[in-house]
Amino acid sequence: LKTIPFDVEEVSLSRNGQNLSHPYYRLLCPDWVNVLPITPDGKAILIRQDRVGSESTILELPGGVVEDNERRDPTRAALRELEEETGLSSNKILFLSSFNPNPALQNNLVSFFVATNCTPANPRLNFPDEEERIAVVEYPIEELEELVRTSQINHSLSALCIMLALKYLPPPTRSPR
């Protein structure tokens, strides 16, 4: 087993002015973004990507690390990741919310976005991202909630972003009975 170093910080916690009995440790992680891309014809663009933690291929949203020059405006990171992972760009992106992805162990935030009117980026400067093996797939918006409910999308951050975004998307069209 090869170990790779990463930043860990020892933290002393106190309650009512008293230090707790032992140190705690947290992982120092960069902030990241997730974005739900929607095409003009109402398709959600998702990606399939190999994930080492689960040792499986996961259906999820495009996303990634917020670079230092994007920290003041994570929207820039969302638009960059959208292009790098899907080849798409958007002229309408909505910030949904930011959360602590794992406050028990990590110090970072993840910001969620929904990008509508997604079309092929021109020119495609950053697509495909040479460092990742990603398959781009599309689904009707109407299927997103079911994909989450049935754990076909089981990446918790992608699922949360989708569920937050649904209220901003057009309602599903229903066939007359």
Disulfide bonds with the S-S distance in Angstrom:
none
